[in-house]
Each structure stands twice: as structure tokens, then as C-alpha cells.
Amino acid sequence: MRSRLLAAAALALAAALAPAGQATAADPEVLRLGYFQSPNGELLAKGQGLLQKRFPGTRIQYIKFDVGRDVNAAFAGGSLDIGIIGTPPGTAGLVNHLPYKIFYLHDIIGESEALVVKESSGIADIQGVRGKTIATPFGSTSHFSLLAALRQNGIAPSELRILDITGQEVHAAWTRGDIDGAYIWQPAQAALVADGGRVITDSRQVAEKGGITGEFGIVSDAFYAEHPEVVKAYIEILDQATREYKAASPEAVRILASELGLPEEETRSVISQIIVLDAADQKDPRYLGTSSSPGALAQLLKDTADFLLADKAIRVSPPREFFTPLILTELYE
């Protein structure tokens, strides 16, 4: 027992004393990180290679996802260590006791997700979607916002045809004439606008009426138990990248443009369409808060669960207190 304690202490000391970017015996051999092609600080950090620079002895596996339900499936199957997920699928995952917790709130979604319709569709405003065909990835933040927009405007989902089409496939469906519009994120949204589309509402407008959506970082219970120092280091990485994202320097824009597959001028516009949060923002009472003073995120999860329950996407909506211990506010003490 004494030898094991000494060994553990030696590993902890080595990790604490090692210069940034120098591998230690405590670093994981592999880190499996699920990401979205979403305009935020995490995508910039990926493009900058910051995680690999911080942990040179670790094999970083970036795994791209298009929708949150697939992120949930990956965590359920034990194939991810760290990931990102939208508030609706993330809430569903927590309610269904998937083995992860929230460690970071990446962003609050604004104009970066929107309902784009064809100019030729005859849809002048949200009321015009009745009888039309609208695409969105089911179980996503865009799906949530579409349903919220319909509800806010007194439109039943049965009054239109809603198709489950991913962000990667939506432009092809648009080109074929299969759909009249789509509620979708960037960069797919920009492609539709460039191809004869027009935004009639967006997630900032939906949020102003109560339908708030965002994306948060999640870490598997097993990985956090074994490597809490890696999660803390990743928060530092996200903080650095997010502050550079907010500054929108030419180099940051260039890297994001490459990651998003958009021209740099268009990328600058996309950057302004989403509210990104750095490490200091996490402690804000509007977001994660602290252990002694939990923030509003738990209530947002509760409100989202109520919405999902009404939509029959989950079977139960737990009280706010259920979500509070699932948010790792201790990482910001």
C-alpha cells in the first residue's frame, strides 16, 4: 500500500512540475475527442493544434460528429472521452443517465442557426411554412429551435412536413428540390443562402422568446475520474482559443475559415453570429456559476427537459436539482 501511495504521489508531482508541452507519465496514451464543425473556440483550438502541443505524448483522436444523438451513442458505447453536444440532446443524455458530466459551456447559439427558405418557395415569414417541407437534423439544437419557433407562433408541427436531414446532406436535398427550407447551422446555412436562400428567423430571435440553445462540453465519468488534470488543462486551452476567437485576429480567422470550409470574409460574419464563452464566463451566474452559487445552466437544462417531455422525446423531466451535480463547477474554484 505504501509503495502504491508513493508511486501515485510521484506521478502527481511530476505532472505538476512538468513544463507546458512536456509529456509526463500521468498523461493519457490516447484522448478521444468528439467535435462539431461549429464556429466556436473549440474548433479554433483544434485548428491551432493546441491540445497536441500541450500533450505531445498523447495520441489525440479527433472524431467529427454532425448531430448530438450520435455523440450520445458514442458515450453510451464508451468510445469518447471528451465531446461537445447541444443543449437538447445533452439534456436527453443526462436525463437518461449517460455516463458523462458537463465541464464547459462553449456558446449560446444566435444567428449561427437559422431557418432558411428558398426565395422561390413563396414563404414570406414563419407563418408561411404551413404546407411546406422543412428539413432539420432531428434531436439537434436546430430541431429544438424549429419546434420552439413553431410553438411561439401558434403553428403545429403537423401543419408542415418536417424531414430529418443532416447538415452535410441538406444542401443536396435543397438542390434536388426535395425541401422548401431548412433550420440549420453554419456552414451549411451559408451554402443555402448563397444558393437562393433567405433567413426568415434565427435562434437569437427564438431565444429572446424563451427557446435558448447552446453547446456544452462533456467528459466521460471514467476519464474525469482518472485524468482530472487533463480536463483542467483542456479548459485552459479552450480559454486561450476562445479569447483569440473573440478578438477575431487575421490568423484566427484564417484557421477558422479552413476548418469551416468558408471564405475568410464570410467567416468573419459567422464569428459574430454566436456568443462564445471563455473560462471566466463559466462562473457567471447566467451560465455554470460556482459550487457555492450554481448558475442558470441547471434551470436551462430543466426548461429544455420540460420541452423535450412535451414533445415526447424523453419520458420524464427531473427537477432542477437533478442537473446541478452533473455540472462540474468545482473545476472553476
N, C-alpha and C positions, 0 to 999 in steps of 0.2 A: 504493500500500500504506500509506504514511504517513498519507494523508488518511482511509483507512478505519479505521485504528487510532485516530486522534484522534476520529473520529466515535463509535466504539464506547466509548471512554473517556468521552466527554461524556455519552452515554446512561447509562452506569453511574453516573457522578457525579450526574446528575440524579435517578436513581432513589433513590440513597442519601440525597440531601439533601431530597427532596420530603416535606412533612408527610404524615402518615397521612390518607388520604381524598382526596388531591390527585393527579389523573391525571398521568402522565409519558409521554413519547414511547415509553418502553420497555414500557408496559403493552400487553397483547394487545387487539386490537379486539373479539374475541369469545372467551368462555370457555364451552365446552360441558361441563356438569357433570351426570352421571347420579347419581340418588339413589334411595333406597328410602324408603317411608313407614314408617321404622323408628325406634323410640324411642331416639334417641341424640343426642350433641352436634351432629352434622352437621344433623339435622333442625331442631334449635333454632336453629342459625346461619342456616339458610335462612329460618325464620320471622322472625328478627330482621333479616334483610336485611344481615348483616354483610359479605358479600362485595361487594355492590354499594356499600356505604359505603366500603369500602377501595379499590375500583377504580371510581370513578364514571364514568370514560371508557370502560369496558369493557362490552360488551353481554353480560350473564350469561344463558345459556340453561340453565335447569333442566329436565332431562328425567327423568321418573319411570319407574322400572322396577319390575317385580314379581318377577322371578326373575333369578338370576345368569347363566343361559345367554344371556339377551338382552343383558346387559351385555357378555359376551364377544363376541357377534355385532357389537355396536356398535363395540367396539375393533378387532375384526378388519376392519371396514369403514372405519375411520378417522373415525368420526362422534362420538367422545368425546375430551375432553382429560383430564378427571378423573372418577373414578367410585368407587363403593363396590360390594363384592362379598363374598359369603360364602366361608368357607374352602374348601368342596368345589369350587364352580365356579371360584373363583380359583386353586386348586391345579391344576385341569384346564387352565385358561388358560395358566398358567406352564409346565406340562409340555408343552403344545402350542405353546410359543414365541410366544404372542400378544405384541404389541409394547407391553407395559406393565410397570411395576415397582411394588412396594409402598412407600408413603411414610408410612402411618399405620395403627395398629390401633385401630379405633373402639371395639370392645366384645367382650366374651366373653359369649356368649348363656347365659342362665339360664332362669328360668321364663317368659320372654317368648316362648319357643316350646315348645309342649306338645301332647300327644296328648289331644284332647277327644273324648269319646264321648257318644252320646245316652243319657240315663237309661233310655229305653225299649229300648235295644239289648240289654240283658242282659249287657253287658260289665262285669265287676266289677274286673278288673285286666288287666295286659298279656297274661296267658295267655288271656284271653277273646277276643282278636282273631282267633283261628283261625276260619276260615269266614266272617269278616265282610268288609265293604267299607270300606276306609280311604283317604281322599284325602290327597294332599300334592303340592306343586309339584316335579316331577322335576328333579334336578340342583341342588336348593337345600340350604341348611343343614337345613331341616326334613326333607327326604328323607333326608339323611345320618343325622340323629338317629333317624328312624324305623327305618331299616335297622340302625343300631347298637343300638337298644333291642331289636329282634327278635333280633339275634345274641347280645346279652348274656343273653337269657332263653331261648335254645335254640329259637327259633321260626324256621322257614324262611319266606322271603317267599312261597313257593309255597303256604303254608298259609292264606293270606288273599288277598283281591283288593285290589290297590293301584292307585288311579286317579290320573292326572296332572291335577290341578285347581289352578288358581292361587288365591292369596289373595283376589283380587277376585271369584272365581266360587264359592268354596267354600260360602258361606252359602246361595246359591241351590240348590246341589246338596243341601245339608243339608235345606232347606225342602221340596224336591221328594221327599225320601225316597230319594235315589239312594245315599246313603252312611250308614254307621253311626257314622263318626267321621272325624276329620282331625288330622293332625300339622301345625300351622300356627302362624304368628307373630301378634303384635299388629298392628293392632286386630281382625283377623278372628277371632282366638282369643276375644276378649271377646264378640263377637257370638254365637258358638256357645254359650258358657257362659250368656249371657243367654237363649238360646233352648233351654233344656232340656238343656244340656251339662254334662259333668263331666270334670275333668282327672284322668287316671289315671297319667300320668308326664310329665316335662318334661326339657328339655335340661340343666338343672342336675344332675338325677339321672343322666342319661346321661353327662354329662361326668365325674362322680365315679367312673364305671367305665371311663373312658378315651376316651369319644367326645366330645372337646372341639370346639366350633364357635364361630365368631366372624365378625366382618365387618371387612374392612380396606380402606383407601383405596388406589386405584391411579391412576397417572398415565401417560399415553402417553409412550413414549420420545421422540417428536418434540417434544411440548410441554415436557417436562422439559429437553431439550437447549436449547430456545430461551428458556424462561421459568423458570429455577430459582428466581428471586426471588419469583415468584408462588406457587410451591408452598410456599416458606418462609413467605410471608405467610399462606397458607391454613392452615398448621399453627398459626400464632398465632391465627387466627380460631377454629379448632376447639378450641384450648386454652381460649380465653376462654369459648366456648359450653359446653364440657364441664364446666368448673368451675361455671358457673351451673346447668347441668343437675344436677350433684351436690348443689348447695345447695337445689335444688327451691324457689326463691322463688316467690311467688304469680304474678309476671309471667312467669317461665319456664314454669310450669305452664299458665298461660293460653294462651301461644303454642303450646306442645306440644299442648294439647288441641285447638286449632284445626287444627293440622297433621295430627293423628291422627284427627280427627273423633269424639273421645270426650268425655264429661263431664269436668270438671276433677277431681272426686273419683276417678273411675276412672283418670284419667291419673296421679295421684299413686301409685296402686297399680302401674301399669305401669312407672313410672320405677324402682321398686325391684326389678324383675324382671330387670334386665340390668346387667352390670358394665361401665361406661363408663370409658375411659382418656383422661387428659389428656396434654399434651406431655411432662411429667416422667415419666409412667408408661411412655412408649415406651422409655426407656433401661433400664428394669427388666430384669434377666436373664430374667425369666419371659416377656418379650414381645420387642421388637425387639433390645434390647441396644445395643451400640455397635460401631463398626468394629473396635476392638481386642478387644472381648469380645462376639461375637454372642450374642443371646438365644435363647430356646427356640422362637421362631416358626418358624425353619427346620426344627426337628425336628417341630413340629406339621404343617407342610406335608408333610414326608416321611411321617409317620404317616397323614395324610389321603390321600396318593398311594397308599400301600400298600392302604388300604381301597378306594379307587376302582379300583385294579388288580384286587383280588379280586372286586369287583363288575362287572368288565369294562367300567367306564366310561372307562378310559384304557388304552393299550396298553403303557405302561412306567412304572415308578416309579423316578425317578432317585435317586441318593444325596443325603443331606442337603446336601452341598457344592454341589450344583446350585442350590439355592434361596438360599444365603447371599448371592451378589452381586445377587440380584433384590430384595433388601430395602435400601432407601436409608437405612441407618443414618448415613451421613455428614451427613444433614440435622439430626442431633441432637448434632453435635460441638461 
